[in-house]
């Protein structure tokens, strides 16, 4: 295992900072740009541009571990416009091959149909604020204001419903038809059936992020989060036996699925690590649990992060750990210092667990 930093559209300054922090591996997302586009849009990739982009990043002494595959609104579209969704799926399959041609071996994607739901910011240490979801306090207005939309953060409150959100196919639940449990699985199966064969042909691993957060039984605003439980993740993995069909295992998101994540998470981590289907980890912590939690610094949550490292070890996981969703503060608007803290904390845990010397060879 080793630290890896997840970055959105980094410039030279940001990549140099990563290397100075001791980062050697990165997970990149460039949604909303034309850096790798074939046509000037942001959906269809150009393999040569993608290769040039990878080589530019790796020119800083970094290895590109994972690149984001934006599936857009295909899941919702598959429920309302199947022919249009089939065209999108074909293009995504082509992008998987182009990624392989560009030397990229792993792509992550997200099956959110609506924004990553949050209900507000809670007071954190030293005046920082923690993004949270409290089902009992839910309102559509708070959802619009505080949820993670598109490629933004909760601190970017103006992004709700913006172009950035549309790039990722995320909308308010009231703007889309109801998504029953059956419809949710139908949409995900439609995507998996189209993308996994392309991934097998190209030799590219696909890392899926579970639904964030877990919704109450019966859903929220008519939307079911079917990959919002450990059983849902198990069912998702069972959709295909392919070794390329796996997870962006968001530890914080999975923790949100349990009333007592401090007790539940260690065996769950070991279970999924042992499947060999975790391709990257969002290494973050929460305080609270199912339907009532807040995202906190990694050292102050309910999950013992050192025990989590050891659980990944026991399960045989050797891939990247990416800090994710740190708190918000006007003192650190870009959250570079908060992420730096999380990176250093994670590196320290790896050293304590005796795996950092191995990490430096990856």
C-alpha positions in Angstrom: 0.0 0.0 0.0 1.1 3.6 -0.6 -0.3 7.1 -0.5 -1.8 8.5 -3.7 -3.3 11.9 -4.1 -6.6 12.5 -5.9 -6.4 15.7 -7.9 -8.8 17.6 -10.2 -7.3 19.4 -13.2 -3.9 20.0 -11.5 -1.5 22.6 -12.9 2.3 22.5 -12.8 2.3 24.2 -9.4 0.0 21.7 -7.9 1.9 18.7 -9.2 5.2 20.1 -7.9 3.5 20.5 -4.5 2.5 16.8 -4.5 6.0 15.7 -5.2 7.3 17.9 -2.4 4.8 16.3 0.0 6.3 12.9 -0.9 3.5 11.8 -3.2 4.7 9.4 -6.0 1.3 8.3 -7.3 -1.8 10.2 -8.4 -5.4 9.6 -9.3 -6.6 12.3 -11.7 -9.9 13.7 -12.9 -10.0 16.3 -15.7 -13.7 16.5 -16.2 -14.8 19.8 -17.6 -11.7 20.4 -19.7 -10.7 19.7 -23.3 -7.2 18.4 -22.5 -8.0 14.9 -23.7 -11.0 15.6 -25.9 -11.3 14.3 -29.5 -13.8 16.9 -30.7 -13.7 19.9 -28.4 -16.3 18.5 -26.1 -15.6 16.7 -22.9 -16.9 13.2 -23.5 -15.1 11.5 -26.4 -11.4 11.0 -25.7 -8.4 11.3 -28.0 -5.8 8.6 -27.3 -2.9 10.7 -28.4 -3.9 13.6 -26.2 -4.5 11.3 -23.3 -1.1 9.8 -23.7 0.5 13.2 -23.9 -1.4 14.2 -20.7 -0.2 11.1 -18.9 3.4 11.7 -20.0 3.2 15.4 -18.9 2.0 14.3 -15.4 4.6 11.6 -15.1 7.3 14.1 -16.2 7.0 15.4 -12.6 8.2 12.0 -11.3 4.6 10.9 -10.6 2.9 7.7 -11.7 -0.7 8.0 -12.9 -2.5 5.2 -11.1 -6.1 5.9 -12.0 -8.0 8.3 -14.3 -11.7 9.3 -14.1 -14.2 8.0 -16.5 -17.2 10.3 -16.4 -20.3 8.3 -17.2 -22.4 11.4 -17.3 -26.2 10.9 -17.1 -26.1 7.4 -18.7 -27.8 5.7 -15.7 -30.8 8.0 -15.7 -30.9 8.0 -19.5 -31.0 4.3 -19.6 -34.3 4.5 -17.7 -35.9 7.1 -20.0 -34.0 7.0 -23.4 -32.5 3.6 -23.9 -31.3 4.3 -27.4 -29.5 7.4 -26.4 -28.0 5.6 -23.4 -26.7 2.8 -25.8 -24.8 5.4 -27.8 -23.3 6.9 -24.7 -22.3 3.4 -23.5 -20.6 2.7 -26.9 -18.6 5.9 -26.6 -17.6 5.0 -23.0 -16.4 1.6 -24.3 -14.3 3.3 -26.9 -12.8 5.6 -24.2 -11.8 2.6 -22.2 -9.8 1.3 -25.2 -8.3 4.7 -25.8 -7.2 4.8 -22.1 -5.4 1.5 -22.7 -3.8 2.8 -25.8 -2.6 5.8 -23.8 -1.0 3.6 -21.2 -3.7 4.0 -18.5 -4.6 0.7 -16.7 -7.3 1.7 -14.3 -10.4 4.0 -14.6 -12.7 5.0 -11.8 -16.4 5.9 -12.2 -19.3 6.9 -10.0 -22.8 5.5 -10.1 -24.5 8.6 -8.4 -27.7 9.6 -10.1 -28.2 12.6 -7.9 -25.7 14.7 -6.0 -23.8 13.2 -3.1 -26.4 14.3 -0.5 -25.4 16.4 2.4 -27.7 18.5 4.7 -25.3 21.0 6.2 -21.9 21.9 7.7 -21.3 21.0 11.4 -18.8 22.8 13.7 -15.4 21.1 13.6 -12.2 21.5 15.5 -10.6 25.0 15.6 -13.5 26.5 13.7 -13.3 24.2 10.7 -16.6 22.9 9.3 -17.5 19.3 8.6 -19.8 18.3 5.8 -22.6 16.1 7.1 -25.8 14.2 6.4 -28.5 14.1 9.0 -31.6 12.5 7.6 -33.8 13.9 10.3 -32.8 17.4 9.2 -33.2 16.9 5.5 -34.7 19.6 3.3 -34.5 20.1 -0.5 -33.0 23.5 0.1 -30.2 22.2 2.2 -29.6 19.4 -0.3 -29.2 22.0 -3.1 -26.9 24.1 -1.0 -24.7 21.6 0.8 -24.4 18.5 -1.4 -21.4 17.6 -3.5 -22.3 18.6 -7.0 -20.4 17.6 -10.1 -16.7 18.0 -9.6 -17.2 20.5 -6.8 -17.0 20.5 -3.0 -19.6 21.6 -0.4 -17.6 24.8 0.0 -18.5 25.7 -3.6 -22.1 26.3 -2.7 -22.9 28.0 -6.0 -22.3 24.8 -7.9 -25.6 23.2 -7.1 -27.4 22.5 -10.4 -24.6 24.2 -12.3 -22.8 23.2 -15.5 -20.3 21.4 -13.4 -23.0 19.2 -12.0 -24.5 18.5 -15.4 -21.1 17.2 -16.6 -21.4 14.4 -14.1 -25.1 13.7 -14.6 -26.0 14.7 -11.1 -29.3 16.4 -10.5 -31.7 17.1 -7.7 -34.0 14.1 -7.0 -37.1 16.2 -7.7 -35.8 16.8 -11.2 -35.7 13.1 -12.2 -38.2 10.3 -12.3 -38.4 8.0 -9.3 -35.7 5.3 -9.2 -37.0 2.2 -7.6 -34.7 -0.6 -6.3 -35.3 -2.6 -9.5 -34.8 0.4 -11.7 -31.6 1.3 -9.9 -30.2 -2.2 -10.5 -31.4 -2.3 -14.1 -29.5 0.9 -14.8 -26.3 -0.3 -13.2 -26.5 -3.7 -14.9 -27.0 -1.9 -18.2 -23.7 0.0 -17.6 -21.7 -3.0 -16.3 -22.8 -5.2 -19.2 -21.5 -2.6 -21.7 -18.3 -1.5 -20.0 -16.8 -4.7 -18.5 -16.4 -6.5 -21.8 -14.6 -3.5 -23.2 -12.4 -3.4 -20.1 -11.6 -7.1 -20.4 -10.6 -6.6 -24.1 -8.5 -3.5 -23.3 -7.0 -4.9 -20.1 -8.2 -2.0 -18.0 -9.6 -2.2 -14.5 -12.8 -0.4 -13.7 -13.2 1.0 -10.1 -16.7 1.9 -9.1 -17.5 4.2 -6.2 -20.5 3.1 -4.1 -23.6 5.3 -3.6 -22.9 8.1 -1.1 -24.6 8.3 1.3 -26.7 5.3 2.3 -30.3 6.3 2.0 -33.1 5.1 4.3 -35.1 2.0 3.5 -37.4 3.0 0.7 -35.1 5.7 -0.6 -35.0 9.5 -0.4 -37.2 11.6 -2.6 -38.1 8.5 -4.6 -34.5 7.6 -5.3 -33.0 4.3 -4.1 -29.3 4.0 -3.4 -28.9 0.3 -4.3 -25.1 0.3 -3.8 -25.6 2.0 -0.5 -25.0 -1.0 1.8 -22.5 -3.8 2.2 -25.0 -6.2 0.7 -25.4 -3.8 -2.2 -21.7 -3.8 -2.8 -21.6 -7.6 -2.7 -24.4 -7.7 -5.2 -22.6 -5.2 -7.4 -19.4 -7.3 -7.5 -21.5 -10.4 -8.3 -22.8 -8.7 -11.5 -19.6 -9.9 -13.3 -16.9 -12.4 -12.5 -14.3 -10.3 -14.4 -11.1 -9.5 -12.6 -11.5 -6.0 -14.1 -14.8 -5.3 -12.4 -14.1 -3.8 -9.0 -14.3 -1.0 -6.6 -13.1 2.5 -5.8 -13.6 1.5 -2.1 -14.6 4.7 -0.4 -13.9 3.9 3.2 -15.9 6.9 4.4 -18.9 6.0 2.2 -18.9 2.4 3.4 -18.7 3.6 7.0 -21.8 5.7 6.4 -23.7 2.5 5.8 -23.4 1.3 9.5 -24.9 2.6 12.7 -21.6 1.8 14.5 -18.9 2.0 11.9 -16.2 1.8 14.5 -17.2 -1.8 15.2 -18.3 -2.8 11.7 -15.6 -1.4 9.4 -12.6 -3.5 10.2 -14.1 -6.9 9.2 -15.8 -5.3 6.2 -12.5 -3.9 5.0 -10.8 -7.2 5.3 -13.7 -9.0 3.5 -13.7 -6.7 0.5 -9.9 -6.5 0.3 -9.7 -10.3 0.2 -11.8 -10.3 -3.0 -9.0 -8.7 -4.9 -11.6 -6.3 -6.3 -10.5 -3.1 -4.5 -8.5 -1.1 -7.1 -8.2 2.1 -5.1 -9.3 3.3 -1.6 -10.7 6.7 -0.5 -9.0 6.7 2.9 -11.3 9.0 4.9 -13.1 8.9 8.3 -16.5 10.0 9.7 -18.0 10.7 13.0 -21.5 9.1 13.6 -23.0 6.6 11.2 -26.0 5.5 9.2 -28.3 8.5 8.4 -26.4 10.8 10.9 -22.7 11.5 10.2 -20.2 14.2 9.5 -16.9 14.0 7.6 -13.9 14.8 9.8 -10.1 14.7 9.7 -8.8 11.1 9.5 -7.4 11.2 13.1 -10.7 12.2 14.8 -13.4 9.9 13.4 -15.0 6.7 14.7 -13.0 4.3 12.6 -9.5 3.3 13.9 -7.5 4.2 10.8 -4.4 2.2 11.9 -6.6 -0.9 12.4 -8.1 -0.2 9.0 -4.6 -0.3 7.5 -3.9 -3.6 9.1 -7.3 -5.0 7.8 -6.3 -4.0 4.2 -3.0 -5.8 4.8 -4.7 -9.0 6.1 -7.0 -8.9 3.0 -4.0 -8.6 0.7 -4.6 -5.1 -0.6 -1.5 -3.4 -2.0 -2.9 -0.4 -3.9 -3.3 3.3 -3.4 -4.8 5.0 -0.3 -6.2 8.5 -1.3 -7.2 11.0 1.3 -10.7 12.4 0.6 -13.4 14.8 1.8 -11.4 16.7 4.5 -13.3 19.6 6.4 -13.9 23.1 5.1 -12.3 26.3 6.3 -11.8 29.9 5.1 -8.2 29.6 6.4 -7.5 26.9 3.9 -9.9 27.6 1.0 -8.2 25.2 -1.5 -7.9 22.6 1.3 -4.3 22.0 0.3 -3.0 22.2 3.9 -5.8 19.9 5.1 -5.1 17.4 2.4 -1.4 17.7 3.2 -2.2 16.8 6.8 -4.2 13.8 5.7 -1.5 12.6 3.4 1.1 12.9 6.1 -1.1 11.1 8.6 -1.7 8.3 6.2 2.0 8.0 5.4 2.7 7.8 9.1 0.2 5.0 9.5 1.8 3.1 6.7 5.2 3.5 8.2 3.9 2.3 11.6 2.3 -0.7 9.9 5.7 -1.5 8.3 4.5 -1.2 4.6 6.0 2.2 3.6 9.3 0.7 2.4 7.3 -1.5 0.0 5.3 1.5 -1.1 8.3 3.5 -2.2 9.1 0.7 -4.8 5.7 1.0 -6.5 
